[in-house]
Amino acid sequence: MSNGCNALWTGEASEIVEHLLQEVITQRELGGDIDDPLTDKIKRCHEITSGQNIFLSHVLPRESEIQKKISSATLADPILRSASFMLSGHLVGELLKMVAEMTGAKTILEIGTFTGYSAVTLADTSFCEELVTLDNNPYCEEFLERQLKGTRLEEKIRVVIGHALDSLQKLRDEGKSFDMVFIDSNKTEYLDYYKCILDNNLLNARGVILCDNIMWGSDTFMDQSSPIGRALHRFVEFVKTDDRVDQMVFPLRDGVMLIRSK
Ligand SMILES: C[S@@+](CC[C@H](N)C(=O)[O-])C[C@H]1O[C@@H](n2cnc3c(N)ncnc32)[C@H](O)[C@@H]1O
């Protein structure tokens, strides 16, 4: 799950820890344990976790006008605003931007458009010539096209509507391949998307894949009884042992996996 665009989290796991620590502090204060050494240590842990968010917001570059426009239009849309938690948001957006700039990605594929926050973020990077974004919701396409009308990104972004696995086959049939892929769609299908991309040469040599929400809060490593936690765990285990790639997880918000084709 993604946070709203205005919230700044280091990750859902750290949010949970911060919340739990606050609860313990409150309980100890109610019990009169205000000045004992253990309460001091718990308070210090709370300060460190919450301080990370303040620090991150302090160093984060400003959002671009088009990012701000997408965020505020999402929150104003009567149909989409209730799902605004799906926006990848400013922090993950900056990571995407940084990777696209560092790798010089010219062709970028995104799986999971929603209202286009990450699509515009990536399409607006210096080397990007074409960004193809996939979603199964036609309303998302209409929404994004309305936002892009008359902007410099209008010609750069192509939305493909349909089930992502069908759209990937379509792109393969068109002979497309990409320097960078951002996966942010149905979490239980990450492994299918990944296999489809790698098996069909949709990723160029030395291309990169970023996958959002890889820890799904903490379900991927704490609670594989949830279908998403189980599916992401299976995905991570598969990628870890796939000789075609190197991978690591960035513990940003609820985790972004970075995969590099060898
Ligand atoms: C988390 S949102 C994407 C957020 C977007 N990347 C952003 O930064 O704002 C996930 C999107 O995936 C789409 N989706 C879910 N399952 C899909 C599927 N099987 N095929 C295509 N799109 C799908 C949903 O309609 C939704 O818009």
Ligand as a Chemical Component Dictionary entry (heavy atoms), coordinates in Angstrom:
data_LIG
# 
_chem_comp.id                   LIG 
_chem_comp.type                 NON-POLYMER 
_chem_comp.pdbx_formal_charge   0 
_chem_comp.three_letter_code    LIG 
# 
loop_
_chem_comp_atom.comp_id 
_chem_comp_atom.atom_id 
_chem_comp_atom.alt_atom_id 
_chem_comp_atom.type_symbol 
_chem_comp_atom.charge 
_chem_comp_atom.model_Cartn_x 
_chem_comp_atom.model_Cartn_y 
_chem_comp_atom.model_Cartn_z 
_chem_comp_atom.pdbx_ordinal 
LIG C1  C1  C 0  -0.500 1.289  -6.670  1  
LIG S1  S1  S 1  -1.375 1.784  -8.104  2  
LIG C2  C2  C 0  -0.121 2.503  -9.113  3  
LIG C3  C3  C 0  0.384  3.794  -8.548  4  
LIG C4  C4  C 0  1.212  4.584  -9.510  5  
LIG N1  N1  N 0  2.403  3.875  -9.922  6  
LIG C5  C5  C 0  1.595  5.913  -8.859  7  
LIG O1  O1  O 0  2.749  6.142  -8.576  8  
LIG O2  O2  O -1 0.724  6.735  -8.592  9  
LIG C6  C6  C 0  -1.706 0.248  -8.898  10 
LIG C7  C7  C 0  -2.466 0.339  -10.230 11 
LIG O3  O3  O 0  -2.407 -0.956 -10.835 12 
LIG C8  C8  C 0  -3.606 -1.202 -11.521 13 
LIG N2  N2  N 0  -3.747 -2.668 -11.654 14 
LIG C9  C9  C 0  -4.021 -3.569 -10.680 15 
LIG N3  N3  N 0  -4.016 -4.806 -11.189 16 
LIG C10 C10 C 0  -3.715 -4.698 -12.509 17 
LIG C11 C11 C 0  -3.536 -5.635 -13.572 18 
LIG N4  N4  N 0  -3.649 -6.938 -13.379 19 
LIG N5  N5  N 0  -3.241 -5.156 -14.796 20 
LIG C12 C12 C 0  -3.099 -3.818 -15.018 21 
LIG N6  N6  N 0  -3.239 -2.900 -14.041 22 
LIG C13 C13 C 0  -3.547 -3.330 -12.809 23 
LIG C14 C14 C 0  -4.685 -0.531 -10.674 24 
LIG O4  O4  O 0  -5.799 -0.185 -11.492 25 
LIG C15 C15 C 0  -3.946 0.686  -10.117 26 
LIG O5  O5  O 0  -4.241 1.839  -10.865 27 
# 
loop_
_chem_comp_bond.comp_id 
_chem_comp_bond.atom_id_1 
_chem_comp_bond.atom_id_2 
_chem_comp_bond.value_order 
_chem_comp_bond.pdbx_ordinal 
LIG C1  S1  SING 1  
LIG S1  C2  SING 2  
LIG S1  C6  SING 3  
LIG C2  C3  SING 4  
LIG C3  C4  SING 5  
LIG C4  N1  SING 6  
LIG C4  C5  SING 7  
LIG C5  O1  DOUB 8  
LIG C5  O2  SING 9  
LIG C6  C7  SING 10 
LIG C7  O3  SING 11 
LIG C7  C15 SING 12 
LIG O3  C8  SING 13 
LIG C8  N2  SING 14 
LIG C8  C14 SING 15 
LIG N2  C9  SING 16 
LIG N2  C13 SING 17 
LIG C9  N3  DOUB 18 
LIG N3  C10 SING 19 
LIG C10 C11 SING 20 
LIG C10 C13 DOUB 21 
LIG C11 N4  SING 22 
LIG C11 N5  DOUB 23 
LIG N5  C12 SING 24 
LIG C12 N6  DOUB 25 
LIG N6  C13 SING 26 
LIG C14 O4  SING 27 
LIG C14 C15 SING 28 
LIG C15 O5  SING 29 
# 
